[in-house]
């Protein structure tokens, strides 16, 4: 995600999630994290499945189990990541 993130993602707050991993929250809920593997996003399960099927992302796994509403986008693309982060923010913020 680019610097000055709040300017690009109004309503988002920086923090940590899943330990000390840099993350972004809306309404106190994590919607995106930057991990060594790539950008981690919380999106609707069907959207995650479509991204995985298209080869755009892989499921996030914790303790060997895939999380159905979380994906990892490995390819660095700041503009594309920004669009996806906004989509994730809207999904999490609308719950």
C-alpha positions in Angstrom: 0.0 0.0 0.0 1.3 3.5 -0.8 2.4 6.0 1.9 -0.2 8.5 3.2 -2.6 5.6 3.3 -5.3 7.5 5.1 -5.5 10.0 2.3 -6.2 7.1 -0.1 -8.5 5.1 2.2 -10.7 7.5 4.2 -11.9 5.9 7.4 -9.0 3.5 7.5 -6.7 3.4 10.5 -3.3 1.8 10.7 -2.4 -0.6 13.4 -1.3 -4.2 13.8 -3.1 -7.5 13.4 -2.2 -11.1 13.7 0.6 -10.2 16.1 2.8 -7.4 14.9 1.8 -7.5 11.3 1.0 -4.0 9.9 -2.7 -3.8 9.2 -5.5 -1.5 8.3 -8.8 -1.3 10.2 -12.2 0.2 9.7 -14.7 0.2 12.6 -12.0 -1.6 14.7 -12.0 -4.6 12.2 -9.0 -5.6 10.1 -9.6 -5.4 6.3 -6.0 -5.5 5.0 -2.5 -6.5 6.1 0.9 -6.3 4.6 2.8 -9.6 5.1 6.0 -10.9 3.5 3.9 -13.1 1.2 1.9 -10.0 -0.1 -1.2 -8.0 0.6 -3.7 -9.9 2.7 -7.4 -8.9 2.2 -10.7 -9.8 3.8 -13.3 -10.1 1.1 -16.6 -12.0 0.6 -16.0 -15.7 0.3 -17.3 -15.9 -3.3 -15.0 -13.0 -4.3 -12.0 -14.8 -2.7 -12.9 -18.0 -4.5 -13.1 -16.2 -7.8 -9.7 -14.6 -7.3 -8.1 -17.9 -6.3 -9.7 -19.6 -9.4 -8.4 -16.9 -11.7 -4.9 -17.2 -10.2 -5.0 -13.7 -8.8 -4.6 -14.7 -5.2 -4.1 -17.7 -2.9 -6.1 -18.4 0.3 -4.7 -17.2 3.6 -4.0 -20.2 5.8 -3.7 -20.2 9.5 -2.5 -23.4 11.2 -2.8 -25.2 7.9 -6.4 -24.3 7.3 -7.5 -21.9 4.5 -9.6 -19.0 5.7 -12.6 -18.6 3.3 -12.8 -14.8 3.5 -9.1 -14.0 3.4 -6.8 -14.0 0.4 -3.1 -13.1 -0.3 -2.3 -11.1 -3.4 1.4 -11.7 -4.0 2.0 -9.6 -7.2 3.2 -6.1 -6.2 0.8 -3.6 -7.8 0.2 -0.5 -5.7 -2.7 0.8 -7.9 -4.4 -2.6 -8.0 -3.8 -3.1 -4.3 -5.4 0.2 -3.6 -8.6 -0.8 -5.5 -8.6 -4.1 -3.7 -8.0 -2.5 -0.3 -11.0 -0.2 -0.9 -13.1 -3.2 -1.8 -12.0 -4.9 1.4 -12.7 -1.8 3.5 -16.2 -1.5 2.1 -16.9 -5.1 2.7 -15.7 -5.1 6.3 -17.2 -1.7 7.0 -20.6 -2.7 5.7 -20.9 -5.7 8.1 
